[in-house]
Amino acid sequence: MLVLCNHEDMMMKWMLSCLMGFVWLGPLVAGAESGEDAGAPTGVAVAAIGEVSAEHMERVRSFVERNTSIETRLLEPQDATGESLSEILDSLAHLRTPEQACVVLLYAGDREFEDHTVYRYEAGVGIVNAGLMVTADEEVYLRRLEKLTMRSVGLLMGVEMVPNPQSAMWTYRSMSDLDAMGRNFDPPSLMRLREIARKQAIPLIKDSSLPLMEPRE
């Protein structure tokens, strides 16, 4: 009987240990299933510098979010000056926080620059020369902003350039090329973005299906 009692006692302790283990590991398991990580980014962000309207910024923000399924936040408008886009970008690199996989700034200040975009890959920040994209056709202007912001998010997150003119990741060489190229990721680039998001534990918006070639209006 003594041996039986010890055996039952050991079994009871083992069952209690298992139960406590499930209770303790529950939140961790739930976090793993949801793809959440306390130290991982939860999205990307965009912000205006200068004369980019709130309406235009919201269109760009919404376009990126709908076509990446990654939460895209609109930060407060920024006020920055510098002798170059690189200098302006460096002065605002602090805007990226651990919650953001990257930050893309759209510049339309009082200075004119020739660069279309500038990046600080190690800092996860980039700047789009929105002022240079202005044209008489507002829709063409907005599509340029969408293309370059999508491209910037892709590059800053680690998506490679592709030789596909239907992709926003195409290596264009002129403004006419920019107008002709696609606004969205090509399928391999989109899959690459998903892979990167998964590795960084960045949650995807569950009620948003990622597109393949054509952007969702």
N, C-alpha and C positions, 0 to 999 in steps of 0.2 A: 504493500500500500504506500509505503514511503516513497518508493521509486515512482509509482504512478502519480502521486501527488506532485513530486518534483517535475515530472514530465508535463503534467497539466499546467503547472505554474509557468514553466518555460514557454509552453505553447501560448498561454495567455499573454505573456510579456511580448512574444514575437508578434502576435496579432495586434496588440496595442501599438507596438513600434511601427508596424505597417500602416495602421490607421493614422498615426501622427505624421508619418512620412507623406501620405496622400494629402493631409490637411496643409502641411508645410509647403509641399511642392505644387499645390494647386494653382496659386497665382503665377508661378513660373511657367507651368505648362500652359495656362491660359494665355500668357504673354507670348509664348513661343508660337501657339496656334494662330494668334492674331497678327504675328509679325511685328509686334511692338518690342522695343528695346528702350530702356530708360535713358540710355546715352546716345541713341540714334537720332538722325534728323527725321523730321516728320513732314517735310515739304520743301518747296523752293520759294523764292520771293522776288518781286520786281518793285522798282521804285523809279519815280520821275525826277529829273533834274531840269529845272527851267520850264519852258513853255510846252509841256506835254499835258493835254487836258486830262481831267479825271475820267471823263467819258472814254477817251482813247486808251488810257491806262487800264480801265476796267475791261475793255474789249480784249486787249492783249493778255491780261491776267486770265480772263475766262477762257480764251483760246488755248493757252498753254495748259491750263488745268484740264479742260475737256479732252484734249488730244494727247495728254500724257497719263491721265488718271492720277497725277501727283498733286496734292494740295498746293495751290499757288497763292501766296499771300501778297497783298498790295501794301507796301510800306508807306509811311508818310513821305510827301514830296521833300526832296533834299535841296539844299542851297550850297553849291560848291563852285569854285573858280580855280583856274590853273592855266599854265602855259601849254598844256597838252592834255589829251584824253587820259593818258597814262597817269599824269599828275593828279587829275581829278579823281580817277579811279582809286589811286593809292590813298587819297585823303578820305575816302568813304569805305575802305575795305573793312572797317570795324562794324559795318552794318550787318555783316554775316555773323549769325549766332550759331551755337551748336544745334539749334532746332532746324536750321536751314541747310540743305545740301548745297545750295548755291544761291547767289543773289545777282540779278541782272539789272543794271541801271540804264535808263533811257535818257540820253542827254539832248536837250534842246536849249542850251544856254545862250549867252550873248557873244560867245566866241565861235569862230568857224574853224573846223578841223577837217582834214582830208580822210582820215581813217574811218572806216565803216564800223569797226569793232576793235576793242582792246581787251585782253584777258590777263588775269593773274590766277593761273591754274592752281598754284599752291595755296592761295588764299580762298579759292572758290568764288571769285567775283569777276564780273565782266561788265563792259559798258558798250551800249549801242549808240551810235551817232544819229539819233533821231532827227536832229535838225537837218542833216544832210539828205535825209530820206524824203523831205517835204517836196511835194509836187502839186500841180494844179488839180489833179484828180485825187480826192480824199481817199477813195477806196484803194487806189494803188499805193498811196502813202501808208495806210493802215496795214495792208498786206505785206509791205516791206518790213514794217515793225514786227508783225507776227512771225515772218520767216526768220528774221535775225534774232528774235528773242528765243524762238524754238531752237535754232541752231546754237545759240549761246548756252542754253540749258543743257543741250546734248554734249557740247564740248566740255563744259565745266564739270559734268558728271562722268565724263570718260568715254562718250560715244565717239567713234572714229569717223573721219571724213569718208565719203563714198563717191564713186564716179557716176552717180545716177542723178541726172538733172531734174528728175521728178521728186527728189528728196531735199529737205531743208539742210541736209548734211553734205550737199554737193559743194565742190570747190568752184564757186563762180568767180569770174574775173572782171565783170563789168556790171554797170547798173542794168543794162538790158538783160544780162544773164540772170541777175537777181530777180527781175520782173518775170522772167520766163520759168524759173525753177519752182518746184513745189513748196508748199507751206509746211508740210508735215514730214515725219520720218518715213523712210522706206521700211518695208517689213523687217529686214535684218537689223537695221538701226533701232527699230522699235523693240525687237527682241533683246537687243543688247541693253537698252535702257531698262527693260524689265529685270534683266539679270543683275544689273548694277543696283537697282532699287532693292531687289531681294537680298543681295549681299550686304547692303548697308541697313537692312531692316527698315526701309522706308515704306510705310503702308500705302497701298494703292486704294483709291476711292472705289468702294465696292459696287456702287450703283452706276459706275461709268465704264462702259466697254471700250477698250482701247481700239482705235481704228487701224486700218492697214495702210492704204495709200492716200485716200482722199480725206481731207480734214472735215470734221463735223461742223456744220454751220451753226 
